[in-house]
Amino acid sequence: MPNTKQTPSASVGGVKTNRMKHTGEKIFGLCFAGIPVLGFLIFGLAPIVIAICMSFMKIKGFNLNGAYGVGFENYRELLFGEFAEKTFLSIG
């Protein structure tokens, strides 16, 4: 029975074989596909993560130097505070 398994070969007499050509194509494809992934991480995911982190902080105006963490106090105030009472009473 003949051996049908092909052995990987690199360069034969300075000529690139199929395996080396495919490796270059894979690297090029990963670099080409990495550009949109990097764009999503920078312009899509990063702002969402920053916004979630900032929702647990007390920030006065646009001055981020005086920001400090308050935990779930912002959400507690949103759901049970004076604003929530006015909003929910006007709906129902």
CORSULMO-V311797 format. One record per backbone hydrogen bond with DSSP energy under -1.0 kcal/mol. NH is the residue of the N-H (numbers start at 0). CO is the residue of the C=O. If there is no record, write none. Layout:
BEGIN
nh = {NH/NH}
co = {CO/CO}
END
This chain:
BEGIN
nh = {11/14/16/20/21/22/23/24/25/26/27/28/29/30/31/32/33/36/37/38/39/40/41/42/43/44/45/48/49/50/51/52/53/54/55/56/57/62/66/67/69/70/72/75/76/77/78/79/80/84/85/86/87/88/89/90/91}
co = {14/11/9/16/17/18/19/20/21/22/23/24/25/26/27/28/29/32/33/34/35/36/37/38/39/39/40/44/45/46/47/48/49/50/52/53/67/59/63/57/55/55/69/71/72/73/74/75/76/80/81/82/83/84/85/86/87}
END
